[in-house]
């Protein structure tokens, strides 16, 4: 798949991925094949899947390639990102293997660890899911949405251009909320879009000991 974009009637840009077949100007052999993917839901699904398979690694660094077939998705993970040397690679592969779901397979090939997911990727309403699953419904929490936005307003008001606090917010409540502005970006986006961890509420975050490391935050708060 190759990233590309097009412009709508109102001038807005729409990002998506096209297959190598279309990219080379050839006619698709099958009408029911997957030749175009909407970019945003595809990227969200890939990031969520990689957080499940390799929670200790940055999805953008570990993904080498993605192949989408009619009845399966295959993800190639970089060996160099999973392990520092050959001695620890088996441990990394074993950790991924323990995160596999029913029917998923893993194998090593050259400089990548391939994960085979034998389900068709589907899209609807800006969401992506695998065939056989119900599309994930948003669980929008207005208190969480308002809190994340307020946290960034507090940060803008009390920090310099590098987001370093110059003064603390005036109230205890605001000092608790501003911590949300330093959550991992994907966690903040999940809260704004209603994809946060089931049952997560603002009160949990206000009094929780939130770790500084983004990977630790994901293990604690990811849905």
C-alpha positions in Angstrom: 0.0 0.0 0.0 1.2 3.5 -0.9 0.0 6.7 0.9 -1.7 9.3 -1.2 -4.4 11.9 -0.9 -7.2 13.6 -2.9 -9.2 16.8 -2.4 -12.9 16.9 -2.0 -15.4 19.4 -3.5 -14.8 21.8 -0.6 -11.1 21.6 -0.9 -10.5 19.4 2.1 -7.7 16.8 1.8 -8.6 13.1 2.3 -5.7 10.7 3.0 -5.8 7.1 2.1 -3.7 4.2 0.9 -3.8 2.5 -2.5 -2.5 -0.9 -3.6 0.5 -1.3 -5.8 -1.9 -2.5 -8.6 -3.7 0.9 -8.7 -0.5 2.8 -8.1 1.0 1.3 -11.3 -2.2 2.1 -13.3 -3.3 -1.5 -13.7 -6.8 -2.8 -13.6 -7.7 -4.8 -10.5 -8.3 -8.5 -11.2 -11.0 -8.9 -8.6 -13.9 -6.5 -7.8 -14.1 -7.6 -4.2 -10.4 -7.1 -3.5 -9.1 -4.4 -1.1 -7.3 -1.7 -3.2 -8.0 1.4 -1.1 -7.8 2.0 2.6 -8.9 5.1 4.5 -5.8 6.4 6.2 -7.0 7.5 9.7 -9.0 4.4 10.8 -6.3 2.2 9.3 -3.5 3.9 11.2 -5.6 3.8 14.4 -6.2 0.1 14.1 -2.5 -0.6 13.4 -1.4 1.4 16.4 -3.9 -0.3 18.7 -2.8 -3.7 17.4 0.9 -3.0 17.8 0.3 -1.7 21.3 -1.2 -5.2 22.0 1.5 -7.2 20.3 4.5 -5.1 21.4 3.5 -2.8 24.3 7.1 -1.9 25.2 7.9 -0.5 21.8 6.9 2.6 19.8 4.5 1.5 17.0 6.0 4.0 14.5 9.5 2.5 15.1 8.6 -1.1 15.1 6.4 -1.4 12.0 8.3 -2.2 8.8 5.5 -3.2 6.5 1.7 -3.9 6.4 0.0 -6.1 3.9 -3.7 -6.2 3.5 -5.2 -9.2 1.7 -8.8 -10.2 1.0 -9.0 -12.4 4.1 -6.0 -11.5 6.2 -3.7 -8.7 7.4 0.0 -9.2 7.9 2.3 -7.0 9.9 6.0 -7.0 9.6 7.9 -5.9 12.7 11.5 -4.8 12.5 13.9 -7.1 14.2 16.3 -4.2 15.0 13.5 -2.4 16.9 12.4 -5.5 18.8 15.8 -6.6 20.0 19.3 -5.2 20.4 21.0 -8.4 19.3 20.3 -11.9 18.2 20.6 -13.4 21.7 17.6 -11.5 23.0 15.5 -11.8 19.9 13.9 -15.2 20.9 12.7 -13.5 24.1 11.1 -10.7 22.1 9.4 -13.1 19.7 8.1 -15.1 22.7 6.6 -12.0 24.3 4.8 -11.2 21.0 3.6 -14.8 20.7 2.0 -14.6 24.2 -0.1 -11.7 22.9 -1.5 -13.5 19.9 -5.2 -14.0 19.6 -7.0 -17.1 18.2 -5.8 -17.9 14.7 -3.0 -15.5 14.7 0.5 -16.8 13.7 4.0 -15.5 14.0 7.2 -16.3 12.0 10.6 -14.8 11.4 11.7 -13.9 7.8 15.0 -12.1 7.1 15.0 -8.9 9.1 11.4 -8.9 10.2 9.0 -10.8 12.5 5.7 -11.3 10.6 2.4 -11.5 12.4 -0.4 -13.1 10.3 -4.0 -12.1 11.3 -6.4 -14.3 9.4 -9.4 -11.8 9.3 -10.6 -9.2 6.8 -10.1 -5.6 7.8 -13.4 -3.7 7.6 -14.3 0.0 7.9 -17.4 2.0 8.8 -18.0 5.5 10.3 -14.3 6.3 10.7 -13.6 3.1 12.6 -11.7 -0.1 11.6 -12.2 -3.6 12.9 -11.7 -7.2 11.9 -14.4 -9.4 10.3 -16.3 -11.3 12.9 -16.1 -8.5 15.4 -18.7 -5.8 16.0 -17.5 -2.3 15.1 -16.2 -0.6 18.3 -18.6 2.0 19.5 -17.3 5.2 20.9 -17.7 5.6 24.7 -17.5 9.4 24.7 -16.9 10.8 28.2 -17.6 14.5 28.2 -15.9 15.1 31.6 -12.7 13.5 30.1 -12.9 15.4 26.9 -13.3 18.7 28.8 -10.5 17.8 31.2 -8.0 17.1 28.4 -8.9 20.3 26.6 -8.7 22.3 29.9 -5.3 20.7 30.7 -3.9 22.2 27.5 -5.4 25.6 28.2 -3.7 25.5 31.6 -0.4 24.5 30.0 -0.6 27.3 27.5 -1.3 29.8 30.3 1.4 28.6 32.7 4.2 27.3 30.5 6.7 28.6 28.0 7.1 27.7 24.3 8.8 24.4 25.3 5.9 23.4 27.6 8.1 23.9 30.7 6.0 25.2 33.5 6.9 28.7 34.6 4.3 28.8 37.4 1.9 26.3 39.0 -1.9 26.7 38.3 -3.5 28.6 41.1 -5.9 25.8 42.4 -5.4 22.3 43.6 -8.0 21.1 41.1 -6.2 22.8 38.2 -2.8 21.4 39.4 -4.3 17.9 39.2 -5.8 18.5 35.7 -2.8 19.9 34.0 -1.0 16.5 34.3 -3.3 15.2 31.5 -1.5 17.4 29.1 1.6 15.3 29.5 -0.1 12.0 28.8 1.0 10.0 25.8 -0.5 11.7 22.6 -2.3 8.5 21.6 -3.9 8.2 25.1 -5.1 11.8 24.9 -6.5 11.2 21.4 -8.3 8.1 22.6 -10.0 10.1 25.3 -11.1 12.9 22.9 -12.5 10.3 20.5 -14.2 8.1 23.1 -11.8 5.1 22.7 -10.4 5.2 26.3 -10.1 2.2 28.5 -13.5 0.9 29.5 -14.6 2.3 32.8 -11.9 5.0 32.9 -13.3 8.2 34.4 -11.9 11.6 35.3 -11.8 10.9 39.0 -9.5 7.9 38.4 -7.0 10.1 36.7 -7.2 13.0 39.2 -6.0 10.8 42.0 -3.9 8.2 40.2 -0.1 8.0 40.4 0.5 8.5 36.6 4.0 7.4 35.5 6.1 9.7 33.5 7.1 7.1 30.8 4.6 6.9 28.0 4.9 3.2 27.7 4.1 2.8 31.4 1.1 5.1 30.9 -0.1 2.9 28.1 0.1 -0.2 30.1 -1.8 1.5 32.9 -4.4 3.4 30.9 -4.7 1.9 27.4 -8.1 0.5 26.4 
